[in-house]
Amino acid sequence: MTGQPAPSDHPVFLLAEHLDMTLAAIEDLQACQPEIASVNAQSASARPQLALIEFVNELKRHEMSAIVRVARARELTRTLVRRDKRFAMLGGLFVGGTAALDEAVRGMLDKTANDFTTGADPVGYLRSRGLIDEEAGNLPAEATMSASDDFRIAGSIEIGPLVDLVVTFLNTIELHFDLFPELSEANDVTRHESELVN
């Protein structure tokens, strides 16, 4: 089923882009891997701590990218719902399901409060995101530390449910609108040429 074309100024295009980029940022976040040998090394050198800080900074960069994309998608979703009531229910679910990020983002942008909460401590960050046990005072000896589906974006929303919500919303948009008309035209030409050959 091919969706209908949308006017070029329709908010659905930007919304779909931000939803897609949210998924890309989460994929990058989940691909992050620390230098385990360095992080877990029992050494007096600064290398283990440096490797941990680099890993956490990389996680934070992709996490912030996802947060910014979701925040913009929330704004565009409200605009889309006002313009097209067919998206009222799913749009409301997306906005409601990501509402926890609002307060979390304000806290993250308040550097003073953020540093006070975790002491700018990378272990505190990992603990707040669910990568290590909340009671852990330091890294477990066999820490693997990869951002799985239960990684908490901004310490609030797990990746798994967020990805499900974004994918569902994006798929629904694509059912109603032809987001890539040029691609559809190219596919039609290819299909027509194939029919002529056969």
C-alpha positions as CSV (number, residue, x, y, z in Angstrom):
1,M,0.0,0.0,0.0
2,T,1.4,3.4,-1.0
3,G,0.4,6.4,1.0
4,Q,-0.8,9.7,-0.4
5,P,1.6,12.4,-1.4
6,A,1.9,15.2,1.2
7,P,2.5,19.0,0.5
8,S,6.1,19.9,0.8
9,D,5.5,22.0,3.8
10,H,3.7,19.2,5.7
11,P,5.1,18.5,9.2
12,V,5.1,14.8,8.5
13,F,8.4,15.0,6.5
14,L,10.4,16.6,9.3
15,L,8.7,14.4,11.9
16,A,9.6,11.2,10.0
17,E,13.2,12.5,9.7
18,H,13.5,13.1,13.4
19,L,12.0,9.7,14.2
20,D,14.4,8.0,11.8
21,M,17.3,9.9,13.3
22,T,16.2,8.9,16.8
23,L,16.6,5.3,15.8
24,A,20.0,6.0,14.2
25,A,21.2,7.7,17.4
26,I,20.0,4.7,19.5
27,E,21.7,2.3,17.2
28,D,24.9,4.2,17.5
29,L,24.5,4.3,21.3
30,Q,24.0,0.5,21.4
31,A,27.1,0.0,19.3
32,C,29.3,1.7,21.8
33,Q,31.8,-0.6,23.5
34,P,34.4,0.3,26.1
35,E,37.9,-1.0,26.0
36,I,37.1,-3.7,28.5
37,A,40.6,-4.8,29.1
38,S,41.6,-1.2,30.0
39,V,38.5,-0.5,32.0
40,N,38.8,-3.7,34.1
41,A,42.6,-3.7,34.4
42,Q,43.8,-3.7,38.0
43,S,46.5,-1.1,37.5
44,A,47.7,2.0,39.2
45,S,47.8,3.8,35.9
46,A,45.2,6.3,34.7
47,R,44.4,4.3,31.6
48,P,41.4,2.3,33.1
49,Q,39.7,5.5,34.3
50,L,40.4,7.3,31.0
51,A,38.9,4.4,29.0
52,L,35.8,4.5,31.1
53,I,35.5,8.3,30.7
54,E,35.8,8.0,26.9
55,F,33.1,5.3,26.9
56,V,30.7,7.3,29.0
57,N,31.3,10.5,26.9
58,E,30.5,8.5,23.7
59,L,27.3,7.2,25.3
60,K,26.3,10.7,26.4
61,R,26.9,12.1,22.9
62,H,24.6,9.6,21.3
63,E,22.1,9.7,24.1
64,M,21.8,13.5,23.8
65,S,21.4,13.2,20.1
66,A,18.4,10.8,20.6
67,I,16.9,13.1,23.3
68,V,17.1,16.2,21.0
69,R,15.5,14.2,18.1
70,V,12.7,13.0,20.4
71,A,12.1,16.5,21.8
72,R,11.7,17.9,18.3
73,A,9.5,14.9,17.2
74,R,7.2,15.6,20.1
75,E,6.7,19.2,18.9
76,L,6.1,18.1,15.4
77,T,3.7,15.4,16.5
78,R,1.5,18.0,18.2
79,T,1.5,20.0,15.0
80,L,0.6,16.9,12.9
81,V,-2.2,16.0,15.3
82,R,-3.7,19.5,15.0
83,R,-3.6,19.2,11.2
84,D,-4.6,15.6,10.8
85,K,-6.8,14.0,13.4
86,R,-6.1,10.5,12.1
87,F,-2.9,10.6,14.1
88,A,-4.6,11.8,17.3
89,M,-4.4,8.5,19.1
90,L,-1.0,7.3,18.1
91,G,0.4,10.8,18.3
92,G,-1.0,11.2,21.8
93,L,0.6,7.8,22.7
94,F,4.0,9.0,21.4
95,V,3.9,12.4,23.2
96,G,2.6,10.8,26.4
97,G,5.1,7.9,26.2
98,T,8.0,10.3,25.9
99,A,6.8,12.8,28.4
100,A,9.3,11.6,31.1
101,L,12.1,13.1,29.0
102,D,10.9,16.7,29.6
103,E,11.9,16.8,33.2
104,A,15.0,14.6,32.6
105,V,16.2,17.0,29.9
106,R,15.8,20.0,32.1
107,G,17.9,18.2,34.7
108,M,20.6,17.2,32.2
109,L,20.9,20.7,30.9
110,D,21.3,22.0,34.5
111,K,25.0,21.1,34.7
112,T,25.2,22.1,38.4
113,A,22.3,19.8,39.4
114,N,23.7,17.1,37.2
115,D,27.2,17.3,38.7
116,F,25.7,17.4,42.2
117,T,23.7,14.3,41.6
118,T,26.5,12.1,40.2
119,G,29.5,14.1,41.1
120,A,30.3,14.1,37.4
121,D,31.2,10.5,38.1
122,P,31.2,8.1,35.1
123,V,30.2,5.2,37.4
124,G,27.3,7.2,38.7
125,Y,26.2,7.8,35.1
126,L,26.4,4.1,34.3
127,R,24.4,3.3,37.4
128,S,21.7,5.8,36.5
129,R,21.3,4.3,33.0
130,G,21.0,0.7,34.2
131,L,24.4,-0.5,32.9
132,I,25.6,-1.5,36.3
133,D,23.7,-2.3,39.5
134,E,22.2,0.7,41.3
135,E,23.9,-0.4,44.5
136,A,27.3,-0.8,42.8
137,G,30.0,1.5,44.2
138,N,32.4,0.8,41.4
139,L,32.6,-1.4,38.3
140,P,32.1,-5.2,38.7
141,A,35.2,-7.2,37.8
142,E,33.5,-8.7,34.7
143,A,31.6,-5.7,33.5
144,T,30.6,-5.9,29.8
145,M,28.7,-2.7,29.7
146,S,26.8,-2.4,26.5
147,A,23.6,-0.4,26.1
148,S,20.9,-3.1,25.7
149,D,17.2,-2.6,25.5
150,D,17.0,-1.7,29.2
151,F,19.4,1.2,29.0
152,R,17.5,4.2,30.4
153,I,17.6,7.2,28.1
154,A,18.2,10.3,30.4
155,G,17.7,7.8,33.3
156,S,14.0,7.7,32.5
157,I,12.9,5.7,29.4
158,E,14.2,2.3,28.4
159,I,15.5,1.9,24.9
160,G,13.4,-1.1,24.1
161,P,9.9,0.5,24.6
162,L,11.1,3.8,23.1
163,V,12.3,2.0,19.9
164,D,9.0,0.1,19.6
165,L,7.1,3.3,20.0
166,V,9.1,5.2,17.4
167,V,9.0,2.3,14.9
168,T,5.3,1.9,15.2
169,F,4.7,5.7,14.8
170,L,7.1,5.8,11.8
171,N,5.4,2.8,10.1
172,T,2.0,4.3,10.6
173,I,3.1,7.6,9.1
174,E,4.5,5.7,6.1
175,L,1.1,3.9,5.6
176,H,-0.6,7.2,5.3
177,F,1.9,9.3,3.4
178,D,4.3,8.7,0.6
179,L,7.5,10.1,2.2
180,F,9.8,9.2,-0.7
181,P,7.8,9.9,-3.9
182,E,11.0,9.9,-6.0
183,L,11.8,6.4,-4.8
184,S,8.3,5.3,-5.5
185,E,8.5,6.7,-9.1
186,A,11.8,4.9,-9.6
187,N,10.3,1.6,-8.4
188,D,7.3,2.1,-10.7
189,V,9.7,2.6,-13.7
190,T,11.7,-0.5,-12.7
191,R,8.6,-2.6,-12.3
192,H,7.2,-1.4,-15.7
193,E,10.5,-2.2,-17.4
194,S,10.5,-5.6,-15.8
195,E,7.0,-6.3,-17.0
196,L,8.0,-5.3,-20.6
197,V,10.9,-7.7,-20.6
198,N,8.8,-10.5,-19.3
